[in-house]
Amino acid sequence: MSLRGSALLVILLTAAAPLRAQTDGYPVRPLRFVVPLAPGGGADMVARLVAERLSRNLNQPVLVDNRAGGGTVIGADLAAKSAPDGYTLLLGTATTHAINSSLVKKLPYDPVRDFTPISLIAVLPQIIVAHPSLPASTLPELIALARRRPGEIFYASTGNGSANQLGAEMLKRVARLNMTHVPYKGAGPAIADLLAGQTQFMFTTIPPALPHVKTGRLKALAVAHSKRSVLLPQLPTTAESGAPGVEASSWNGVLTRAGTIPAIVSRLHSELAAIMNQNDLRDRFAAAGVEATSNTPEAFAQFIASETARYAQVIAASGARID
């Protein structure tokens, strides 16, 4: 080998050394799994079940770090500013990666530039539930009622720009309705006031509403998803109810900091794909109204892009904005 060739080889090996140091034995210390929401909700449940199994597979603790606030902005921004070494993961949501870019005027992170998608892991279909006093027991009946009484139907949400508010905005746009939005700070107070009859209906994920549907304190009108729920198989979809395009499922996925080397992303993806295909995990998710899933990093990136475009249209039409 010539002197010039030897020098080039040394340069290449030297450049590769830091990459080997990052991947050899990965992980060599605990991982942090940032959840941009408060403990106790559906997304937190998803994160903790996955973290527990990922810890076993990686032989390192995966510590769930709840960083709620700012409509998921605080937690997402924390993960966006972490080191690109695969030791900080983010539980991404429709809000962090498809809604906030159109909703928040001064978003401190870039959902695309600052993150590397690893896998979609869960879909949480939303259902439309109503107070029993509402003189409508199906979605077509609700639409007809809202047309007869423009501006008089009040719907609750977990906050301005939340996925369930935007679900109702989709319904308003598709069915050309005039209804009044009442935002709350979370699912708990929103459902409490709905149960008290202070509002008349809302979009919500299944877990917080299911006990009240079973006891008759709320009535379910439709599921805002492409297929029926196994927990409420008799409940028609919005498309079956004459409102195609009204799909407001929440979702969760795992992302890490942009710049993380592909070998680490590949390892994390392989572990997550295996976990999400475990039958007992899928059963536990299904019992909570959550669909376990997985896809490739490339497919997850495409999914985020399509969701961002879809929600951007809804946000623009609704005029929702957070400064």
C-alpha positions in Angstrom: 0.0 0.0 0.0 1.3 3.4 -0.9 2.0 6.1 1.7 -1.0 8.1 0.5 -3.2 5.0 0.7 -2.0 4.3 4.2 -2.7 7.8 5.3 -6.3 7.6 3.9 -6.9 4.4 5.7 -5.8 5.9 9.0 -8.1 8.9 8.4 -11.1 6.6 7.7 -10.4 4.4 10.8 -10.0 7.4 13.0 -13.3 8.8 11.8 -15.1 5.5 12.3 -13.8 5.2 15.9 -16.4 7.5 17.5 -19.2 5.7 15.7 -17.9 2.3 17.0 -17.7 3.8 20.5 -21.4 4.8 20.3 -22.6 1.4 19.0 -20.4 -1.1 20.7 -22.4 -2.6 23.6 -25.2 -0.1 23.1 -26.8 0.7 25.4 -24.3 0.9 28.3 -26.4 3.1 30.6 -30.1 3.8 31.3 -32.3 5.4 28.6 -34.8 8.2 29.3 -38.2 8.0 27.7 -39.8 11.5 27.7 -43.6 11.5 27.8 -44.9 15.0 27.1 -48.1 14.4 29.1 -49.0 13.9 32.7 -49.0 10.5 34.4 -52.2 8.4 34.4 -53.5 9.0 30.8 -53.7 6.6 27.9 -50.4 7.7 26.4 -48.6 7.3 29.7 -50.0 3.8 30.0 -48.6 3.0 26.5 -45.2 4.4 27.4 -44.9 2.5 30.6 -45.8 -0.8 29.2 -43.4 -0.4 26.3 -40.6 0.9 28.5 -40.9 -2.1 30.8 -40.4 -4.5 28.0 -37.8 -2.4 26.2 -35.8 -2.4 29.5 -35.7 -6.2 29.5 -34.7 -6.4 25.9 -31.9 -3.9 26.1 -30.7 -5.0 29.6 -30.8 -1.4 30.8 -33.5 0.6 32.6 -35.8 2.7 30.4 -37.0 5.5 32.7 -40.2 7.2 31.9 -39.9 11.0 32.4 -43.2 12.8 32.3 -42.7 16.4 31.2 -46.3 17.7 30.8 -47.1 21.3 29.9 -47.4 23.7 27.1 -49.7 21.4 25.1 -46.9 18.8 24.9 -44.4 21.5 23.8 -42.2 21.3 27.0 -41.5 17.6 26.7 -41.0 17.6 23.0 -38.6 20.5 23.2 -36.6 18.8 25.9 -36.2 15.7 23.7 -35.4 17.9 20.7 -32.5 19.4 22.6 -31.0 16.1 23.9 -27.8 14.6 22.7 -28.1 12.6 19.4 -26.9 9.4 21.1 -30.0 7.2 21.3 -30.3 7.5 25.1 -33.3 9.9 25.0 -36.5 8.8 23.4 -39.7 10.7 22.9 -43.2 9.4 23.0 -44.5 11.4 20.0 -48.1 12.1 19.6 -50.5 13.7 17.0 -50.1 16.9 19.0 -46.2 17.0 19.2 -45.7 16.0 15.5 -48.8 16.8 13.5 -50.7 19.5 15.2 -48.3 21.9 16.9 -46.5 22.9 13.8 -49.7 24.6 12.5 -51.2 25.5 15.9 -48.3 27.0 17.9 -47.0 30.3 16.5 -43.5 30.1 18.0 -42.8 26.4 18.3 -39.3 26.0 19.8 -38.6 22.8 18.0 -39.0 21.5 14.5 -41.0 18.2 14.4 -39.2 17.1 11.3 -35.7 18.6 11.5 -35.1 17.8 15.1 -36.2 14.2 15.3 -35.5 10.8 13.8 -38.7 8.6 13.7 -38.3 5.0 14.9 -41.8 3.5 14.9 -45.5 4.1 15.3 -46.5 2.0 18.3 -50.2 2.8 19.2 -53.4 4.1 17.8 -56.1 5.4 20.2 -59.4 5.7 18.3 -61.7 8.4 19.5 -65.4 8.0 19.9 -68.2 10.6 20.0 -70.1 10.5 23.3 -73.1 12.5 24.4 -75.0 13.3 27.5 -78.2 11.1 27.8 -80.4 14.3 27.7 -79.2 15.1 24.1 -82.1 14.3 21.8 -79.8 12.4 19.4 -78.7 8.8 19.7 -76.8 8.5 16.4 -74.4 10.7 14.6 -76.9 11.4 11.8 -79.4 12.5 14.5 -76.7 14.8 16.1 -76.0 16.4 12.7 -79.7 16.9 12.0 -80.1 18.4 15.5 -77.2 20.8 15.1 -78.5 22.0 11.7 -81.9 22.8 13.3 -80.2 24.6 16.3 -77.2 26.4 14.9 -74.8 27.6 17.7 -76.9 25.9 20.4 -75.0 22.6 20.7 -72.0 22.8 23.0 -69.1 20.3 22.7 -66.3 19.8 25.2 -62.6 19.2 24.5 -59.4 18.8 26.5 -58.2 22.2 25.3 -57.7 24.5 22.4 -56.1 22.7 19.5 -56.4 19.3 21.1 -57.0 16.3 18.9 -60.5 15.9 20.2 -61.3 19.6 19.5 -60.0 19.1 16.0 -62.1 16.0 15.6 -65.2 18.1 16.3 -63.9 20.7 13.9 -63.7 18.0 11.2 -67.3 17.1 11.8 -68.3 20.8 11.6 -66.5 21.2 8.3 -67.7 18.0 6.7 -71.3 18.4 7.8 -71.3 22.2 7.6 -72.4 22.7 11.2 -72.3 25.7 13.6 -71.5 24.4 17.1 -69.9 26.0 20.2 -66.6 24.8 21.5 -66.0 24.6 25.3 -62.3 23.9 26.1 -61.1 22.3 29.3 -57.7 21.6 30.9 -57.7 17.9 30.4 -60.0 14.9 29.9 -61.0 14.7 33.6 -62.8 18.0 33.9 -64.2 17.8 30.3 -65.8 14.5 31.0 -67.0 15.6 34.4 -68.9 18.6 33.0 -70.3 16.4 30.2 -71.6 13.9 32.8 -73.2 16.9 34.6 -74.9 18.1 31.4 -72.9 21.3 31.2 -71.9 20.4 27.6 -73.7 18.0 25.3 -71.1 15.9 23.5 -67.4 15.5 22.9 -64.8 13.5 21.0 -62.6 11.4 23.4 -60.4 8.4 23.4 -62.2 5.2 24.6 -60.5 4.5 28.0 -61.9 7.5 30.0 -65.4 7.3 28.5 -66.0 3.5 28.4 -67.1 3.0 32.0 -69.7 5.8 31.6 -70.9 4.3 28.3 -71.3 0.9 30.0 -73.4 2.4 32.9 -75.5 4.6 30.6 -74.3 7.9 32.0 -73.0 8.7 28.5 -74.2 7.4 25.1 -71.8 6.6 22.3 -72.8 7.8 18.9 -69.9 6.7 16.6 -66.2 5.9 16.5 -64.1 8.4 14.6 -61.8 5.8 13.0 -61.6 3.7 9.8 -62.8 0.6 11.5 -65.0 -0.4 14.5 -63.7 -0.8 18.0 -63.4 -4.4 19.4 -64.6 -2.9 22.7 -67.7 -1.4 21.2 -68.3 -3.6 18.1 -71.9 -2.4 17.7 -70.8 1.2 17.4 -70.7 2.4 13.7 -67.8 4.4 12.3 -68.1 8.0 11.3 -67.9 6.9 7.7 -70.7 4.4 8.2 -72.7 7.2 9.8 -72.5 9.5 6.8 -69.5 11.6 7.8 -66.5 10.2 5.8 -63.2 11.8 6.5 -64.0 12.5 10.1 -61.2 10.5 11.7 -59.7 11.8 14.9 -57.7 8.9 16.3 -54.9 9.8 18.6 -51.6 8.0 18.1 -48.2 7.4 19.8 -44.9 6.7 18.3 -41.2 6.6 19.4 -38.7 9.1 18.1 -35.1 10.1 19.0 -32.9 13.0 18.4 -32.0 13.8 14.8 -28.4 12.8 14.1 -28.5 9.6 16.0 -26.5 7.0 14.0 -28.5 4.6 11.9 -27.2 1.5 13.7 -28.7 2.6 17.0 -32.0 3.6 15.3 -32.1 0.2 13.6 -31.5 -1.6 16.9 -34.3 0.4 18.7 -36.7 -0.2 15.8 -36.0 -4.0 15.8 -36.7 -4.1 19.6 -39.9 -2.1 19.3 -41.2 -4.1 16.4 -40.7 -7.3 18.4 -42.4 -5.8 21.5 -45.4 -4.5 19.6 -46.0 -8.0 18.1 -46.2 -9.7 21.5 -49.7 -11.2 21.9 -50.0 -10.4 25.6 -49.1 -6.8 25.0 -51.5 -6.4 22.2 -54.2 -7.9 24.4 -53.4 -5.5 27.2 -53.6 -2.6 24.8 -56.9 -3.8 23.3 -58.4 -4.1 26.7 -57.7 -0.4 27.2 -59.1 0.6 23.8 -55.6 1.0 22.2 -54.4 -0.7 19.0 -50.8 -1.9 19.1 -48.9 -1.4 15.8 -45.5 -0.8 14.4 -43.9 0.3 11.1 -40.6 1.3 9.7 -38.9 4.6 10.4 -39.5 5.6 6.8 -43.2 4.7 7.0 -43.5 6.5 10.3 -42.0 9.7 8.7 -44.5 9.4 5.8 -47.3 9.0 8.3 -46.3 12.1 10.2 -46.2 14.1 7.0 -49.7 13.0 6.0 -51.1 13.7 9.4 -49.5 17.1 9.5 -51.1 18.0 6.2 -54.5 16.7 7.3 -54.5 18.6 10.5 -53.2 21.8 8.9 -56.3 22.0 6.8 -58.5 21.5 9.9 -56.6 24.1 12.0 -56.7 26.6 9.2 -60.5 26.2 8.7 -61.2 26.3 12.5 -59.0 29.4 13.2 -57.5 27.6 16.2 -54.2 29.2 17.3 -51.9 29.2 20.3 -49.4 32.0 20.6 
